[in-house]
Amino acid sequence: MRNKIPRVPVREQDPAIRAKNFEEVSYGYNEAEAVLEASRCLSCKNPLCVPSCPVSIQIPQFIREIELGNFKEASAIIAKDSSLPSVCGRVCPQESQCEGTCILGIKGEAVAIGKLERFIGDWSRENNIRFTDKAPANGKKVAIVGSGPAGLACATDLARLGYNVTIFEVLHEPGGVLQYGIPEFRLPKESVVKTEIDNVRALGVKIETNVVVGRTVTIDSLMDEEGFLAVFVGSGAGLPKFMSIPGENLNGVVSANEFLTRNNLMRAYDPEHDTPIYVGKRVVVVGGGNVAMDAARTALRLGADVTVAYRRTEKELPARVEEVHHAKQEGIIFRMLTNPVAILGDERGWVRGIRCISMELGEPDSSGRRSPVPIPDSDFEIETDVVIMSLGTSPNPLIASTTPGLDTNKWNCIVANDEGQTSRPGIFAGGDAVTGAATVILAMGAGRKAATAIDRYIKDFS
């Protein structure tokens, strides 16, 4: 009868109210809702959800414990594989990973694995549950560059193995993209991000902020002068891309990266902070990924009328379906098959509009993907005060340029194998620094693989 129970809906703020505040949109499950949703799980003998999880959480086991009301046991199961359950339960694309392979999803609705993970992460925080068991200290030092998801995951696993781990973070707050990239209404910083980073610190991991690796220190100086036997580079991909179209140098054109950093890390949305941020009355966000949705929904909450311009159809939108749904509920306008060709300015050098061309999807290429092609003589203008470019990001070349022998590809991504080993012995890398901009959970998976490889490397080296 488990497959007859409907998926338990998640309570949310009313769209008209939440569009004017930065409080979290989703309330998550309470205990009764979590137990009921957990009772839908079939406890498959060969669960497809586990191999679909980049960090291999034992999903049926932790859900079973929730069904029995054993929340601490469920938390312990997740903690073996993830140090960020409250984060991942909120921001991971479960619909294309664990939930996407759930057997119940074939003919109905998948188990809400992400919402159950969030419930356990939040329950653990509210009940001060923390798991700090680790192997005896071995006295060997490992450096981590970047305190985002990849770095935190790598540091957690290495600390549990007994290593002396130090994370070096360029910003004044740890968390990487969790701090600067994801808005408060999706991922609360003080209650969720800070708590889960403190859990990593509780394992003995040291975090040094305001350290620019490549300037303050170099990877070679960490290894040659400070005694680190290995270094993991999880510095992310924070260098924004632009379109190289006329008018991109006008006042009022910003990258989504800068816009979100000002709002999230530097709290521009809070009147008590002095960080300036400008949205005018109208904003156009160019792009269709999760970052574009975050930028659009942030601009809306700051008081602007917001339009998202995307050159393909809604079917091809790379953003999570849930994020698009929330954006539409809140009143954001979507202009599909629309591609900017120029940004228009006034006599003062400020944005006054954006010229676009209509697109259509051409014939499929060898991979089956249909590329957008311009429709001749279909130009039109959208009036706007601000244009936010959300076209993806690439890694900052600073680390590679100051580390001799560290190979990169044409996109400035560090070249590493599946285990994170780079072209330099003892230097490992993973997450967005290797793949370019991707997801939190994929970065965590790369960090965990690299931790295993670093442990093996140091034991062989010793």
Secondary structure, DSSP 8 states (H G I E B T S, - for coil): -GGGS------B--HHHHTT--S-SB----HHHHHHHHTT----SS-STTTTSTT---HHHHHHHHHTT-HHHHHHHHHTT-S-HHHHHHHS-GGGTTGGG-THHHHS----HHHHHHHHHHHHHHTT------------EEEEE--SHHHHHHHHHHHHTT-EEEEE-SSSSS-THHHHTS-TTTS-IIIIIHHHHHHHHTTT-EEE-S--BTTTB-HHHHHHTS-EEEEEE-----EE-----TTTTSBTEEEHHHHHHHHHTS-TTSTTS-------SEEEEE--SHHHHHHHHHHHHTT-EEEEE-SS-GGG--S-HHHHHHHHHTT-EEE-SEEEEEEEE-TTSBEEEEEEEEEEEEEE-TTS-EEEEE-TT--EEEE-SEEEE-S-EE--THHHHTSTT--B-TTS-B---TT-B-SSTTEEE-THHHHSS--HHHHHHHHHHHHHHHHHHHHHH-
